[in-house]
Amino acid sequence: MQSTGDKIPFVSVIIPCRNEEKFIGNCLDSVIKQDYPREKLEVLVMDGMSEDGTGMAIKEYSSKYPFIKRLENRQKITPSALNKGIKHANGEIIIRMDSHAVYQKDYISKCVAYLDEYKADNVGGAMITLPRENTFIGKAIISALSSPFGVGNSTFRTGSNEPKWVDTVFGGCYRKEVFEKIGFFNEKLVFSQDMEFNRRLTKAGGKILFHPDIVSYYYARSDFKSFCRHNFNNGVWAIYPLKFVKGLPVSLRHLVPLIFVSSLLLSAALSSFLKIFLWLFLFILGVYLATNIYFSFKISKKESDFRYLIVMPVMFTVLHFAYGMGSLWGALKLLRRTG
C-alpha cells in the first residue's frame, strides 16, 4: 500500500537505541524489507553512545544500505534522540520506531496511507507483545501486559477490530509540521515523553488514530525482576513529570494503580480507628481479587494451561502494585522537592 495521493512523500524513520546489539539487527532487517520505495526513505538510528557492539552493527548496515544512517545521541536519553533525529530528518513524514520491535513489511506504507486517508496528526497500530525469553514466566508476563485488566484501555496493547481515535499509540507516524506547531519532545522526561507529547497534540486539536492493519511485534522484558522494576519506574514517571510540565502527561488509566494502592493503604491505616474502614479495605481487596481471578481464568482457558490460573493472579498483582507504589513514590518525590 502506498500513499493515496499522486505524490509519494519522503519518510524519515527515527530509531533511538543504546546497547541494543541483540535487537538492532532484527529491527533493521524488518525496515529493509518494507514495501515502501527506498528512494523515498531514510532511517536515522540514534545511537546513545552504546558500549556494546550496537554502533558497529549500525555501521555495517549503513555501509550496505546508504539510506540507513547512524547519528550520535550524546545525551543518551530517548527524547534527546528523537529531537535530534527530527531536526536532522529530510522527510515530510516522521515515523518513530523502537529497536526492540520488528515490523510487518507494509508498516510504513500503511502508516503513511492512513495518515492521509483519515487526516490524522499521528497514526499507529497494534503492538503485539512477545517475550524476549520464551519461558513460561515470560509468556505469563506478556499475557498480563496484553490484558485489559492488566493495562486498561490501552488500545495498541489490547487491540481493536476497527480503527479508532485514541490518546496515544506505539511509536507514531507524524507529519513533520506537527513539531513546528507544538514543539518537540520534552527532554526533561526520561520516560513518558511520548505520552506527554501526545497530550499536547490532542490539546492543540490534533487527532491520533489507531488502525489495526498496522502491526508491529515488540519484545518485552520477560524476567520477573525486570518486570517489577520496569513497572515501578513506569509508575514513578506517570506522576513525577508534574515537576516539569503543567498538567498530567498521562491519561486516567495510568492513575488507577495509584488510586487502588492508596485506597488500600489508607483504609488499612484507618481501620484501627473506625471499623467501617476495615470493611472498606476488605471490600476493595475482595473486588480486586475476584476480578483478578476472573481474568486469570480467561487466560488459562485461552492458553489451555492450568498453570496460568496459578501464576496470572501473581503477575497482575505485581503489575498493579509495582506501578501503584511507583506512582506513590513519584508523588512523594514531587512533594519533597516542592516542600
Contacts in CASP RR format, 6 or more apart in sequence:
PFRMAT RR
TARGET T0000
AUTHOR 0000-0000-0000
METHOD contacts of the structure
MODEL  1
MQSTGDKIPFVSVIIPCRNEEKFIGNCLDSVIKQDYPREKLEVLVMDGMS
EDGTGMAIKEYSSKYPFIKRLENRQKITPSALNKGIKHANGEIIIRMDSH
AVYQKDYISKCVAYLDEYKADNVGGAMITLPRENTFIGKAIISALSSPFG
VGNSTFRTGSNEPKWVDTVFGGCYRKEVFEKIGFFNEKLVFSQDMEFNRR
LTKAGGKILFHPDIVSYYYARSDFKSFCRHNFNNGVWAIYPLKFVKGLPV
SLRHLVPLIFVSSLLLSAALSSFLKIFLWLFLFILGVYLATNIYFSFKIS
KKESDFRYLIVMPVMFTVLHFAYGMGSLWGALKLLRRTG
1 35 0 8 1.000
1 106 0 8 1.000
1 109 0 8 1.000
1 110 0 8 1.000
1 113 0 8 1.000
2 8 0 8 1.000
2 36 0 8 1.000
2 37 0 8 1.000
2 109 0 8 1.000
2 112 0 8 1.000
2 113 0 8 1.000
3 9 0 8 1.000
3 109 0 8 1.000
3 112 0 8 1.000
3 113 0 8 1.000
3 116 0 8 1.000
4 113 0 8 1.000
4 116 0 8 1.000
4 117 0 8 1.000
5 116 0 8 1.000
8 37 0 8 1.000
8 40 0 8 1.000
9 40 0 8 1.000
9 91 0 8 1.000
9 92 0 8 1.000
9 93 0 8 1.000
9 112 0 8 1.000
10 40 0 8 1.000
10 41 0 8 1.000
10 42 0 8 1.000
10 90 0 8 1.000
10 91 0 8 1.000
10 92 0 8 1.000
10 93 0 8 1.000
11 36 0 8 1.000
11 40 0 8 1.000
11 41 0 8 1.000
11 42 0 8 1.000
11 91 0 8 1.000
11 92 0 8 1.000
11 93 0 8 1.000
11 94 0 8 1.000
11 95 0 8 1.000
11 108 0 8 1.000
11 112 0 8 1.000
12 42 0 8 1.000
12 43 0 8 1.000
12 44 0 8 1.000
12 85 0 8 1.000
12 86 0 8 1.000
12 89 0 8 1.000
12 90 0 8 1.000
12 91 0 8 1.000
12 93 0 8 1.000
12 94 0 8 1.000
12 95 0 8 1.000
12 176 0 8 1.000
13 31 0 8 1.000
13 41 0 8 1.000
13 42 0 8 1.000
13 43 0 8 1.000
13 44 0 8 1.000
13 95 0 8 1.000
13 96 0 8 1.000
13 97 0 8 1.000
13 108 0 8 1.000
14 44 0 8 1.000
14 46 0 8 1.000
14 81 0 8 1.000
14 82 0 8 1.000
14 85 0 8 1.000
14 86 0 8 1.000
14 89 0 8 1.000
14 94 0 8 1.000
14 95 0 8 1.000
14 96 0 8 1.000
14 97 0 8 1.000
15 24 0 8 1.000
15 27 0 8 1.000
15 28 0 8 1.000
15 31 0 8 1.000
15 43 0 8 1.000
15 44 0 8 1.000
15 45 0 8 1.000
15 46 0 8 1.000
15 96 0 8 1.000
15 97 0 8 1.000
15 98 0 8 1.000
15 99 0 8 1.000
16 46 0 8 1.000
16 48 0 8 1.000
16 73 0 8 1.000
16 78 0 8 1.000
16 81 0 8 1.000
16 82 0 8 1.000
16 96 0 8 1.000
16 98 0 8 1.000
16 99 0 8 1.000
17 24 0 8 1.000
17 45 0 8 1.000
17 46 0 8 1.000
17 47 0 8 1.000
17 48 0 8 1.000
17 50 0 8 1.000
17 54 0 8 1.000
17 81 0 8 1.000
17 99 0 8 1.000
18 47 0 8 1.000
18 48 0 8 1.000
18 49 0 8 1.000
18 50 0 8 1.000
18 54 0 8 1.000
18 73 0 8 1.000
18 76 0 8 1.000
19 50 0 8 1.000
19 51 0 8 1.000
19 52 0 8 1.000
19 54 0 8 1.000
20 27 0 8 1.000
20 50 0 8 1.000
20 54 0 8 1.000
20 99 0 8 1.000
20 100 0 8 1.000
21 50 0 8 1.000
21 52 0 8 1.000
21 53 0 8 1.000
21 54 0 8 1.000
21 57 0 8 1.000
23 99 0 8 1.000
23 100 0 8 1.000
23 219 0 8 1.000
24 45 0 8 1.000
24 54 0 8 1.000
24 57 0 8 1.000
24 58 0 8 1.000
24 99 0 8 1.000
25 57 0 8 1.000
25 61 0 8 1.000
26 102 0 8 1.000
27 97 0 8 1.000
27 98 0 8 1.000
27 99 0 8 1.000
27 100 0 8 1.000
27 101 0 8 1.000
27 102 0 8 1.000
27 103 0 8 1.000
28 43 0 8 1.000
28 45 0 8 1.000
28 58 0 8 1.000
28 61 0 8 1.000
28 68 0 8 1.000
29 102 0 8 1.000
30 102 0 8 1.000
30 103 0 8 1.000
30 104 0 8 1.000
30 105 0 8 1.000
30 107 0 8 1.000
31 43 0 8 1.000
31 68 0 8 1.000
31 97 0 8 1.000
31 103 0 8 1.000
31 108 0 8 1.000
32 61 0 8 1.000
32 65 0 8 1.000
32 68 0 8 1.000
33 105 0 8 1.000
34 41 0 8 1.000
34 103 0 8 1.000
34 105 0 8 1.000
34 106 0 8 1.000
34 107 0 8 1.000
34 108 0 8 1.000
34 109 0 8 1.000
35 105 0 8 1.000
35 106 0 8 1.000
35 108 0 8 1.000
35 109 0 8 1.000
36 108 0 8 1.000
36 109 0 8 1.000
36 112 0 8 1.000
38 67 0 8 1.000
41 67 0 8 1.000
41 108 0 8 1.000
42 67 0 8 1.000
42 68 0 8 1.000
42 69 0 8 1.000
42 89 0 8 1.000
42 90 0 8 1.000
42 91 0 8 1.000
43 65 0 8 1.000
43 67 0 8 1.000
43 68 0 8 1.000
43 69 0 8 1.000
44 69 0 8 1.000
44 71 0 8 1.000
44 85 0 8 1.000
44 88 0 8 1.000
44 89 0 8 1.000
45 58 0 8 1.000
45 62 0 8 1.000
45 68 0 8 1.000
45 69 0 8 1.000
45 70 0 8 1.000
45 71 0 8 1.000
45 99 0 8 1.000
46 71 0 8 1.000
46 72 0 8 1.000
46 73 0 8 1.000
46 81 0 8 1.000
46 82 0 8 1.000
46 84 0 8 1.000
46 85 0 8 1.000
47 54 0 8 1.000
47 55 0 8 1.000
47 58 0 8 1.000
47 70 0 8 1.000
47 71 0 8 1.000
47 72 0 8 1.000
47 73 0 8 1.000
48 72 0 8 1.000
48 73 0 8 1.000
48 74 0 8 1.000
48 75 0 8 1.000
48 76 0 8 1.000
48 81 0 8 1.000
49 72 0 8 1.000
49 73 0 8 1.000
49 74 0 8 1.000
49 76 0 8 1.000
55 70 0 8 1.000
58 68 0 8 1.000
58 70 0 8 1.000
59 70 0 8 1.000
61 68 0 8 1.000
62 68 0 8 1.000
62 69 0 8 1.000
62 70 0 8 1.000
71 84 0 8 1.000
71 85 0 8 1.000
71 88 0 8 1.000
73 80 0 8 1.000
73 81 0 8 1.000
73 84 0 8 1.000
75 81 0 8 1.000
75 187 0 8 1.000
77 187 0 8 1.000
77 190 0 8 1.000
78 185 0 8 1.000
78 190 0 8 1.000
78 191 0 8 1.000
78 193 0 8 1.000
79 184 0 8 1.000
79 185 0 8 1.000
79 186 0 8 1.000
79 187 0 8 1.000
79 188 0 8 1.000
79 189 0 8 1.000
79 190 0 8 1.000
79 193 0 8 1.000
80 187 0 8 1.000
82 96 0 8 1.000
82 184 0 8 1.000
82 185 0 8 1.000
82 193 0 8 1.000
83 184 0 8 1.000
83 185 0 8 1.000
83 187 0 8 1.000
86 94 0 8 1.000
86 176 0 8 1.000
86 179 0 8 1.000
86 184 0 8 1.000
89 176 0 8 1.000
91 176 0 8 1.000
92 175 0 8 1.000
92 176 0 8 1.000
92 177 0 8 1.000
93 111 0 8 1.000
93 112 0 8 1.000
93 115 0 8 1.000
93 173 0 8 1.000
93 174 0 8 1.000
93 175 0 8 1.000
93 176 0 8 1.000
94 173 0 8 1.000
94 174 0 8 1.000
94 175 0 8 1.000
94 176 0 8 1.000
94 179 0 8 1.000
95 108 0 8 1.000
95 111 0 8 1.000
95 171 0 8 1.000
95 172 0 8 1.000
95 173 0 8 1.000
95 174 0 8 1.000
96 171 0 8 1.000
96 172 0 8 1.000
96 173 0 8 1.000
96 174 0 8 1.000
96 194 0 8 1.000
97 103 0 8 1.000
97 171 0 8 1.000
97 216 0 8 1.000
98 170 0 8 1.000
98 171 0 8 1.000
98 216 0 8 1.000
98 218 0 8 1.000
100 218 0 8 1.000
100 219 0 8 1.000
100 220 0 8 1.000
101 127 0 8 1.000
101 216 0 8 1.000
101 217 0 8 1.000
101 218 0 8 1.000
101 219 0 8 1.000
102 216 0 8 1.000
102 217 0 8 1.000
103 215 0 8 1.000
103 216 0 8 1.000
103 217 0 8 1.000
104 214 0 8 1.000
104 215 0 8 1.000
104 216 0 8 1.000
107 214 0 8 1.000
107 215 0 8 1.000
107 216 0 8 1.000
110 211 0 8 1.000
110 213 0 8 1.000
110 214 0 8 1.000
111 123 0 8 1.000
111 124 0 8 1.000
111 172 0 8 1.000
111 173 0 8 1.000
111 214 0 8 1.000
112 173 0 8 1.000
114 120 0 8 1.000
114 123 0 8 1.000
114 163 0 8 1.000
114 209 0 8 1.000
114 211 0 8 1.000
114 213 0 8 1.000
114 214 0 8 1.000
115 123 0 8 1.000
115 173 0 8 1.000
115 175 0 8 1.000
115 209 0 8 1.000
118 163 0 8 1.000
118 207 0 8 1.000
118 209 0 8 1.000
118 211 0 8 1.000
119 207 0 8 1.000
120 207 0 8 1.000
120 208 0 8 1.000
120 209 0 8 1.000
121 174 0 8 1.000
121 175 0 8 1.000
121 178 0 8 1.000
121 201 0 8 1.000
121 205 0 8 1.000
121 206 0 8 1.000
121 207 0 8 1.000
121 208 0 8 1.000
122 169 0 8 1.000
122 172 0 8 1.000
122 173 0 8 1.000
122 174 0 8 1.000
122 178 0 8 1.000
122 198 0 8 1.000
122 201 0 8 1.000
122 206 0 8 1.000
122 207 0 8 1.000
122 208 0 8 1.000
122 209 0 8 1.000
123 169 0 8 1.000
123 172 0 8 1.000
123 173 0 8 1.000
123 208 0 8 1.000
123 209 0 8 1.000
123 211 0 8 1.000
123 214 0 8 1.000
124 156 0 8 1.000
124 169 0 8 1.000
124 170 0 8 1.000
124 171 0 8 1.000
124 172 0 8 1.000
124 173 0 8 1.000
124 209 0 8 1.000
124 210 0 8 1.000
124 211 0 8 1.000
124 214 0 8 1.000
125 156 0 8 1.000
125 169 0 8 1.000
125 170 0 8 1.000
125 210 0 8 1.000
125 211 0 8 1.000
125 212 0 8 1.000
125 213 0 8 1.000
125 214 0 8 1.000
125 215 0 8 1.000
125 216 0 8 1.000
126 156 0 8 1.000
126 159 0 8 1.000
126 160 0 8 1.000
126 210 0 8 1.000
126 212 0 8 1.000
126 214 0 8 1.000
126 215 0 8 1.000
126 216 0 8 1.000
127 156 0 8 1.000
127 157 0 8 1.000
127 170 0 8 1.000
127 216 0 8 1.000
127 217 0 8 1.000
127 218 0 8 1.000
128 215 0 8 1.000
128 216 0 8 1.000
128 217 0 8 1.000
128 218 0 8 1.000
129 142 0 8 1.000
129 145 0 8 1.000
129 146 0 8 1.000
129 157 0 8 1.000
129 217 0 8 1.000
129 218 0 8 1.000
129 220 0 8 1.000
130 142 0 8 1.000
130 217 0 8 1.000
130 218 0 8 1.000
130 219 0 8 1.000
130 220 0 8 1.000
131 138 0 8 1.000
131 139 0 8 1.000
131 141 0 8 1.000
131 142 0 8 1.000
131 219 0 8 1.000
131 220 0 8 1.000
131 222 0 8 1.000
132 138 0 8 1.000
132 219 0 8 1.000
132 220 0 8 1.000
132 221 0 8 1.000
132 222 0 8 1.000
133 222 0 8 1.000
133 223 0 8 1.000
135 222 0 8 1.000
136 307 0 8 1.000
136 311 0 8 1.000
137 222 0 8 1.000
137 223 0 8 1.000
137 224 0 8 1.000
137 311 0 8 1.000
138 222 0 8 1.000
138 223 0 8 1.000
139 222 0 8 1.000
139 303 0 8 1.000
140 308 0 8 1.000
140 311 0 8 1.000
140 312 0 8 1.000
140 315 0 8 1.000
141 220 0 8 1.000
141 221 0 8 1.000
141 222 0 8 1.000
141 224 0 8 1.000
141 227 0 8 1.000
141 315 0 8 1.000
142 220 0 8 1.000
142 222 0 8 1.000
143 299 0 8 1.000
143 303 0 8 1.000
143 308 0 8 1.000
143 312 0 8 1.000
143 315 0 8 1.000
144 150 0 8 1.000
144 312 0 8 1.000
144 315 0 8 1.000
144 316 0 8 1.000
144 319 0 8 1.000
145 151 0 8 1.000
145 157 0 8 1.000
145 220 0 8 1.000
145 319 0 8 1.000
146 157 0 8 1.000
146 158 0 8 1.000
147 158 0 8 1.000
147 295 0 8 1.000
147 299 0 8 1.000
147 316 0 8 1.000
148 158 0 8 1.000
148 295 0 8 1.000
149 291 0 8 1.000
149 292 0 8 1.000
149 295 0 8 1.000
149 316 0 8 1.000
150 295 0 8 1.000
150 316 0 8 1.000
150 319 0 8 1.000
150 320 0 8 1.000
151 157 0 8 1.000
151 158 0 8 1.000
151 253 0 8 1.000
152 158 0 8 1.000
152 253 0 8 1.000
152 256 0 8 1.000
153 253 0 8 1.000
154 253 0 8 1.000
155 164 0 8 1.000
155 166 0 8 1.000
155 169 0 8 1.000
155 210 0 8 1.000
156 166 0 8 1.000
156 168 0 8 1.000
156 169 0 8 1.000
156 170 0 8 1.000
156 210 0 8 1.000
157 170 0 8 1.000
159 210 0 8 1.000
159 212 0 8 1.000
160 210 0 8 1.000
160 212 0 8 1.000
161 212 0 8 1.000
162 212 0 8 1.000
163 209 0 8 1.000
163 210 0 8 1.000
163 211 0 8 1.000
163 212 0 8 1.000
164 209 0 8 1.000
164 210 0 8 1.000
165 207 0 8 1.000
165 208 0 8 1.000
165 209 0 8 1.000
165 210 0 8 1.000
166 208 0 8 1.000
166 209 0 8 1.000
166 210 0 8 1.000
167 195 0 8 1.000
167 198 0 8 1.000
167 199 0 8 1.000
167 202 0 8 1.000
167 208 0 8 1.000
167 251 0 8 1.000
168 194 0 8 1.000
168 195 0 8 1.000
168 198 0 8 1.000
168 208 0 8 1.000
168 251 0 8 1.000
169 198 0 8 1.000
169 208 0 8 1.000
169 209 0 8 1.000
169 210 0 8 1.000
170 216 0 8 1.000
170 218 0 8 1.000
171 194 0 8 1.000
178 201 0 8 1.000
181 204 0 8 1.000
182 197 0 8 1.000
182 200 0 8 1.000
182 201 0 8 1.000
182 204 0 8 1.000
183 200 0 8 1.000
185 193 0 8 1.000
185 194 0 8 1.000
185 196 0 8 1.000
185 197 0 8 1.000
186 193 0 8 1.000
186 196 0 8 1.000
186 197 0 8 1.000
186 241 0 8 1.000
186 244 0 8 1.000
186 245 0 8 1.000
187 193 0 8 1.000
188 241 0 8 1.000
188 244 0 8 1.000
189 196 0 8 1.000
189 237 0 8 1.000
189 241 0 8 1.000
189 244 0 8 1.000
189 245 0 8 1.000
189 249 0 8 1.000
190 237 0 8 1.000
191 233 0 8 1.000
191 234 0 8 1.000
191 236 0 8 1.000
191 237 0 8 1.000
192 237 0 8 1.000
192 238 0 8 1.000
192 241 0 8 1.000
192 249 0 8 1.000
192 250 0 8 1.000
195 249 0 8 1.000
195 250 0 8 1.000
195 251 0 8 1.000
195 254 0 8 1.000
196 241 0 8 1.000
196 245 0 8 1.000
196 249 0 8 1.000
196 250 0 8 1.000
198 208 0 8 1.000
199 248 0 8 1.000
199 249 0 8 1.000
199 250 0 8 1.000
199 251 0 8 1.000
201 208 0 8 1.000
202 208 0 8 1.000
221 227 0 8 1.000
221 230 0 8 1.000
224 318 0 8 1.000
227 315 0 8 1.000
227 318 0 8 1.000
227 319 0 8 1.000
227 322 0 8 1.000
228 318 0 8 1.000
228 322 0 8 1.000
231 318 0 8 1.000
231 319 0 8 1.000
231 322 0 8 1.000
231 323 0 8 1.000
232 322 0 8 1.000
232 323 0 8 1.000
232 325 0 8 1.000
232 326 0 8 1.000
232 329 0 8 1.000
233 326 0 8 1.000
234 323 0 8 1.000
234 326 0 8 1.000
235 254 0 8 1.000
235 257 0 8 1.000
235 258 0 8 1.000
235 322 0 8 1.000
235 323 0 8 1.000
235 324 0 8 1.000
235 326 0 8 1.000
235 327 0 8 1.000
235 330 0 8 1.000
236 326 0 8 1.000
236 327 0 8 1.000
236 329 0 8 1.000
236 330 0 8 1.000
236 333 0 8 1.000
238 248 0 8 1.000
238 249 0 8 1.000
238 250 0 8 1.000
238 254 0 8 1.000
238 255 0 8 1.000
238 258 0 8 1.000
238 323 0 8 1.000
238 327 0 8 1.000
239 248 0 8 1.000
239 258 0 8 1.000
239 326 0 8 1.000
239 327 0 8 1.000
239 330 0 8 1.000
239 331 0 8 1.000
239 334 0 8 1.000
240 330 0 8 1.000
240 333 0 8 1.000
240 334 0 8 1.000
241 248 0 8 1.000
241 249 0 8 1.000
242 248 0 8 1.000
242 334 0 8 1.000
243 334 0 8 1.000
243 337 0 8 1.000
243 338 0 8 1.000
248 255 0 8 1.000
254 327 0 8 1.000
255 327 0 8 1.000
257 320 0 8 1.000
257 321 0 8 1.000
257 323 0 8 1.000
257 324 0 8 1.000
257 327 0 8 1.000
258 323 0 8 1.000
258 324 0 8 1.000
258 327 0 8 1.000
258 328 0 8 1.000
258 331 0 8 1.000
260 284 0 8 1.000
260 288 0 8 1.000
260 320 0 8 1.000
260 324 0 8 1.000
261 320 0 8 1.000
261 321 0 8 1.000
261 324 0 8 1.000
261 325 0 8 1.000
261 327 0 8 1.000
261 328 0 8 1.000
262 328 0 8 1.000
263 280 0 8 1.000
263 284 0 8 1.000
264 281 0 8 1.000
264 284 0 8 1.000
264 285 0 8 1.000
267 277 0 8 1.000
267 278 0 8 1.000
267 280 0 8 1.000
267 281 0 8 1.000
267 284 0 8 1.000
268 277 0 8 1.000
268 281 0 8 1.000
270 277 0 8 1.000
271 277 0 8 1.000
271 278 0 8 1.000
271 280 0 8 1.000
271 281 0 8 1.000
289 313 0 8 1.000
292 312 0 8 1.000
292 313 0 8 1.000
292 316 0 8 1.000
292 317 0 8 1.000
293 309 0 8 1.000
293 313 0 8 1.000
295 312 0 8 1.000
295 316 0 8 1.000
296 308 0 8 1.000
296 309 0 8 1.000
296 312 0 8 1.000
296 313 0 8 1.000
296 316 0 8 1.000
297 309 0 8 1.000
299 308 0 8 1.000
299 312 0 8 1.000
300 306 0 8 1.000
300 307 0 8 1.000
300 308 0 8 1.000
300 309 0 8 1.000
300 312 0 8 1.000
END
